[in-house]
Amino acid sequence: MVIAVVVAPAKDPLHHLEAGAAATQNMALLAHALGYASFWAGVAGRKEVEREIKKLLGIPRHMRVVALLPLGKPAYEPEPGQRLPLSELVVQERMG
């Protein structure tokens, strides 16, 4: 299965790409939580790719394709990654 994440710029001219990106990330996180594998295939900014996807899927011209999100059963279980300690990622400083 592949989910096409599509947004309507006219409904939110200032934030439609951000909304599509947030939706894509949330779906990818949910897929992972449910045991599925996914991959964010970004489309935004790639006009020729977006044009071909719209043509293939019959998406109206006024809509924007943000991403494709393939979903499936993972072929293997990846090794857990190593996490850095929070102290190496967060800096506590004051501005001004």
C-alpha positions as CSV (number, residue, x, y, z in Angstrom):
1,M,0.0,0.0,0.0
2,V,1.2,3.5,-0.7
3,I,-0.5,6.6,0.8
4,A,-0.3,9.8,-1.2
5,V,-0.3,12.8,1.1
6,V,-2.1,15.5,-0.7
7,V,-3.0,19.0,0.5
8,A,-5.2,21.9,-0.7
9,P,-3.1,25.1,-0.7
10,A,-6.2,27.3,-1.0
11,K,-7.5,26.0,2.4
12,D,-4.3,27.1,4.2
13,P,-2.0,29.1,1.9
14,L,0.6,29.7,4.6
15,H,1.0,26.3,6.1
16,H,-0.3,23.6,3.7
17,L,3.2,22.0,3.2
18,E,3.8,22.0,7.0
19,A,0.4,20.4,7.5
20,G,1.1,17.7,4.9
21,A,4.6,17.1,6.4
22,A,3.1,16.7,9.9
23,A,0.4,14.3,8.7
24,T,3.1,12.3,6.9
25,Q,5.2,12.0,10.0
26,N,2.3,11.1,12.2
27,M,1.2,8.3,9.8
28,A,4.8,7.0,9.6
29,L,5.0,7.0,13.4
30,L,1.7,5.2,13.7
31,A,2.7,2.6,11.1
32,H,5.8,1.9,13.1
33,A,3.8,1.6,16.3
34,L,1.5,-0.9,14.6
35,G,4.5,-3.0,13.4
36,Y,4.6,-1.8,9.8
37,A,7.6,-0.5,7.8
38,S,7.4,2.8,6.0
39,F,9.5,5.2,4.1
40,W,8.9,8.9,3.6
41,A,9.3,9.6,-0.2
42,G,9.3,13.4,-0.4
43,V,7.7,15.0,-3.4
44,A,7.4,18.7,-2.4
45,G,9.7,20.8,-4.6
46,R,10.1,18.2,-7.2
47,K,7.6,19.6,-9.8
48,E,8.1,16.9,-12.6
49,V,7.7,14.1,-10.1
50,E,4.6,15.7,-8.6
51,R,3.1,16.3,-12.1
52,E,3.6,12.6,-12.9
53,I,2.0,11.4,-9.6
54,K,-1.0,13.7,-10.1
55,K,-1.4,12.4,-13.7
56,L,-1.1,8.8,-12.5
57,L,-3.5,9.1,-9.6
58,G,-5.9,11.7,-11.1
59,I,-5.2,14.4,-8.5
60,P,-6.5,17.8,-9.5
61,R,-4.0,20.5,-10.6
62,H,-4.9,22.8,-7.7
63,M,-3.8,20.2,-5.1
64,R,-0.2,19.6,-4.0
65,V,1.4,16.2,-3.4
66,V,3.7,16.5,-0.3
67,A,4.8,12.9,0.0
68,L,4.3,9.2,-0.8
69,L,4.3,6.9,2.2
70,P,4.7,3.2,1.2
71,L,3.6,0.8,4.0
72,G,4.2,-2.9,4.4
73,K,5.4,-5.7,6.6
74,P,9.1,-5.3,7.4
75,A,11.4,-8.0,5.9
76,Y,13.6,-7.9,9.0
77,E,13.8,-6.3,12.4
78,P,16.5,-3.7,12.5
79,E,19.0,-3.6,15.3
80,P,18.2,-0.9,17.9
81,G,20.1,2.3,17.4
82,Q,22.3,3.9,20.1
83,R,20.9,7.0,21.7
84,L,23.1,9.8,22.8
85,P,22.6,11.0,26.4
86,L,20.3,14.0,26.7
87,S,23.2,16.1,28.0
88,E,24.9,15.8,24.7
89,L,21.8,17.0,22.7
90,V,20.4,19.8,24.9
91,V,22.2,23.0,25.6
92,Q,20.9,25.2,28.4
93,E,21.8,28.8,27.7
94,R,20.2,32.2,28.0
95,M,19.6,34.5,25.2
96,G,20.1,38.2,25.5
